[in-house]
Amino acid sequence: MTSTLKAVLSLGAIAALAGCSAVDRIKEIDGGPKLAPISNPMAQPVTSLPMPAAPTEPRGASSLWQPGARSFFHDPRASRVGDIITVNVSVADAAKLSNTTSRARTNSENANLTNFFGLEKALPTSMDPANLVNMGSANSNVGAGSIDRSESVNLTLAALVTQVLPNGNMVIGGHQQMKVNNELRDLEVSGIVRTEDITNANTVDLTQIAEARISYGGRGTTSDVQTPRYGSQLFDILMPW
């Protein structure tokens, strides 16, 4: 009875989770997925955007030098928390591997006891002293595998400097959403860049971002059709064959 109750509760929990997702999908019938609102630092201090610290020294009335400036001339490149930098995501990966393995082994063992100080006569009549042991084994293994993969992604988005490390490197993070025909595309990028790698146009390439994390996905009618149902996913996980 207890196992039955646990099974019912588990199915109920799964149904509740599926129901929550179903409710969200029903809400998105008219117009598809909704775009995330732009966060307001004043209304949402927990998720506020990173902002640079205010200058502690006032600017002189007749001075061209601003407190906190790194150089006399203005540098348009991102260098402080809250600055914006353009990230060029260009991935063109190709991998082609081919492996072949072949192995074979043959063993043979023979033994007889036709003469052994006359003791061979003490053997049972059912045993043939001339052919006591005759064993053999054969083993063969052939394997082949190949990988042929090609990926191409070209994206551009603006990211914010969220932190400046003690050595001058900057942590960046960007989030971009685009909705086309009820299909929501979501792009996120984060990582660490050096000031020296930022171009004069205030851009940086993906290959120059350390600890880069790129996420590109979507939600909507097309993505929903390509996603297996919850029951199918659960069935694939639980079935042992």
Secondary structure, DSSP 8 states (H G I E B T S, - for coil): -HHHHHHHHHHHHHHHHHHHHHHHHHHTTTTSS-------TTT-GGG--------SS---TT----TT-SSSS---S--STT-EEEEEEEEEEEEEEEEEEEEEEEEEEEE--S-STTGGGGS-TTS-GGGSEEEEEEEEEEEEEEEEEEEEEEEEEEEEEEEE-TTS-EEEEEEEEEEETTEEEEEEEEEEE-GGGS-TTSEEEGGG-EEEEEEEEEEEHHHHHHS--HHHHHHHHH---
